[in-house]
Amino acid sequence: MKTAIVLGGKTGLLGQALALALENRGWLVHALGRGDVDIFDLTAIKHFLSTTRADVLFNTVAYTKVDQAEDEPAEASLLNRQLPLILGKAVAETKALLVHYSTDFVFNGKKDTPYTTEDLPEPGSVYGQTKLQGEQELLNLHLPNLLILRTSWLFGPGRTNFVTRILELAAQRSELSVVHDQVGSPSYTLDLADNTLALMEHGATGLFHLANSGQASWCELAAEAVRCAGLTCQIKPITSAEYPQQAQRPHYSVLDLNAFSRITNIIPRPWPQALREFLFARFKAQI
Ligand SMILES: NC(=O)c1ccc[n+]([C@@H]2O[C@H](COP(=O)([O-])OP(=O)(O)OC[C@H]3O[C@@H](n4cnc5c(N)ncnc54)[C@H](OP(=O)(O)O)[C@@H]3O)[C@@H](O)[C@H]2O)c1
């Protein structure tokens, strides 16, 4: 039986989706949370890899509080830069594949066409910088079994995210203001997990971009979620300048998915379709 370790698999937004997708495909899954293994202890990770005879180590653990990272660069660096390096060293002496996730926030957002993996990153935030450093630490190890996936704007079950937060607020208010001048690629965690496994099954290694197809502003994503949920709250577009946030975010960070599609022959489904499925499943769970 194929065996996977999913760091962040117990509580993380993406980690839980990956654990589910793997179990659905008959894998033995060790979904880990805080305290299960000391993830910063190289020897402990190596020992866990060897005792479980894991085929794949998925890393979804990250410092993901984008604004708070501006005040806590050391903590962000520990999780986003040093942890991937430790994990890379841990798999180096094994045959296990390391699958690591990164972000569209490595880009400066000055383009107006989708970002490919050839585009030069230039992060504008501590979160983006530390995530880019994590990628670079891993690539510098020249591991034969490494897959790095940059993804963006996650929504899905199991943990609060932009879509669930908007729905909570929209249920309580008659109007919500949401920024319309940041455009990206919304990603449904269950699709991201399935598409990750498809890429793995094709033996892909290296750096890829992976999201749902299409693009949206935060305002469009919020409006579509509210509409699909049957709520009456008005979504009012505002500029980033009208909604100051501590960390600078790219105005445009749509990801080019062609490299993924060339290898897998899969075009990820459009985000509105994935959003409807997520909201329908959520609605069914509540009745
Ligand atoms: N969310 C997005 O929109 C988005 C966009 C682009 C890229 N990404 C990338 O996708 C990956 C997954 O993101 P996500 O949204 O699924 O993350 P998430 O929901 O915030 O989950 C992060 C996981 O890391 C764990 N963790 C955090 N600090 C830890 C620590 N000090 N020690 C041990 N575990 C710790 C968390 O555990 P607790 O639950 O115990 O805190 C949680 O399981 C990350 O690499 C992220 O950078 C995410």
PDBQT file of the ligand as one rigid body, heavy atoms in Angstrom, charges set to zero:
ROOT
HETATM    1  N1  LIG A 301      -4.527  29.727   2.082  1.00  0.00    +0.000 N 
HETATM    2  C1  LIG A 301      -4.231  30.269   0.919  1.00  0.00    +0.000 C 
HETATM    3  O1  LIG A 301      -5.024  31.025   0.349  1.00  0.00    +0.000 OA
HETATM    4  C2  LIG A 301      -2.917  29.974   0.255  1.00  0.00    +0.000 A 
HETATM    5  C3  LIG A 301      -2.585  30.661  -0.929  1.00  0.00    +0.000 A 
HETATM    6  C4  LIG A 301      -1.382  30.377  -1.569  1.00  0.00    +0.000 A 
HETATM    7  C5  LIG A 301      -0.532  29.435  -1.057  1.00  0.00    +0.000 A 
HETATM    8  N2  LIG A 301      -0.847  28.790   0.104  1.00  0.00    +0.000 N 
HETATM    9  C6  LIG A 301       0.124  27.814   0.611  1.00  0.00    +0.000 C 
HETATM   10  O2  LIG A 301      -0.529  26.567   0.687  1.00  0.00    +0.000 OA
HETATM   11  C7  LIG A 301      -0.031  25.830   1.807  1.00  0.00    +0.000 C 
HETATM   12  C8  LIG A 301      -1.183  25.408   2.690  1.00  0.00    +0.000 C 
HETATM   13  O3  LIG A 301      -1.842  26.564   3.160  1.00  0.00    +0.000 OA
HETATM   14  P1  LIG A 301      -3.148  26.462   4.078  1.00  0.00    +0.000 P 
HETATM   15  O4  LIG A 301      -3.974  27.655   3.790  1.00  0.00    +0.000 OA
HETATM   16  O5  LIG A 301      -3.710  25.098   3.984  1.00  0.00    +0.000 OA
HETATM   17  O6  LIG A 301      -2.508  26.663   5.503  1.00  0.00    +0.000 OA
HETATM   18  P2  LIG A 301      -3.269  26.647   6.907  1.00  0.00    +0.000 P 
HETATM   19  O7  LIG A 301      -4.689  26.265   6.747  1.00  0.00    +0.000 OA
HETATM   20  O8  LIG A 301      -2.934  27.940   7.594  1.00  0.00    +0.000 OA
HETATM   21  O9  LIG A 301      -2.562  25.444   7.637  1.00  0.00    +0.000 OA
HETATM   22  C9  LIG A 301      -1.254  25.561   8.062  1.00  0.00    +0.000 C 
HETATM   23  C10 LIG A 301      -0.924  24.326   8.856  1.00  0.00    +0.000 C 
HETATM   24  O10 LIG A 301       0.360  24.550   9.442  1.00  0.00    +0.000 OA
HETATM   25  C11 LIG A 301       0.279  24.237  10.834  1.00  0.00    +0.000 C 
HETATM   26  N3  LIG A 301       1.245  25.050  11.579  1.00  0.00    +0.000 N 
HETATM   27  C12 LIG A 301       1.326  26.383  11.587  1.00  0.00    +0.000 A 
HETATM   28  N4  LIG A 301       2.323  26.768  12.425  1.00  0.00    +0.000 NA
HETATM   29  C13 LIG A 301       2.864  25.634  12.925  1.00  0.00    +0.000 A 
HETATM   30  C14 LIG A 301       3.921  25.352  13.821  1.00  0.00    +0.000 A 
HETATM   31  N5  LIG A 301       4.639  26.331  14.371  1.00  0.00    +0.000 N 
HETATM   32  N6  LIG A 301       4.200  24.069  14.104  1.00  0.00    +0.000 NA
HETATM   33  C15 LIG A 301       3.481  23.075  13.549  1.00  0.00    +0.000 A 
HETATM   34  N7  LIG A 301       2.463  23.258  12.695  1.00  0.00    +0.000 NA
HETATM   35  C16 LIG A 301       2.160  24.533  12.381  1.00  0.00    +0.000 A 
HETATM   36  C17 LIG A 301      -1.137  24.576  11.211  1.00  0.00    +0.000 C 
HETATM   37  O11 LIG A 301      -1.449  23.941  12.428  1.00  0.00    +0.000 OA
HETATM   38  P3  LIG A 301      -2.555  24.572  13.446  1.00  0.00    +0.000 P 
HETATM   39  O12 LIG A 301      -3.880  24.291  12.816  1.00  0.00    +0.000 OA
HETATM   40  O13 LIG A 301      -2.324  23.818  14.692  1.00  0.00    +0.000 OA
HETATM   41  O14 LIG A 301      -2.259  26.025  13.539  1.00  0.00    +0.000 OA
HETATM   42  C18 LIG A 301      -1.897  24.041  10.004  1.00  0.00    +0.000 C 
HETATM   43  O15 LIG A 301      -2.090  22.649  10.103  1.00  0.00    +0.000 OA
HETATM   44  C19 LIG A 301       0.989  26.734   2.473  1.00  0.00    +0.000 C 
HETATM   45  O16 LIG A 301       2.262  26.427   1.986  1.00  0.00    +0.000 OA
HETATM   46  C20 LIG A 301       0.592  28.117   2.017  1.00  0.00    +0.000 C 
HETATM   47  O17 LIG A 301       1.714  29.005   2.002  1.00  0.00    +0.000 OA
HETATM   48  C21 LIG A 301      -2.013  29.030   0.757  1.00  0.00    +0.000 A 
ENDROOT
TORSDOF 0
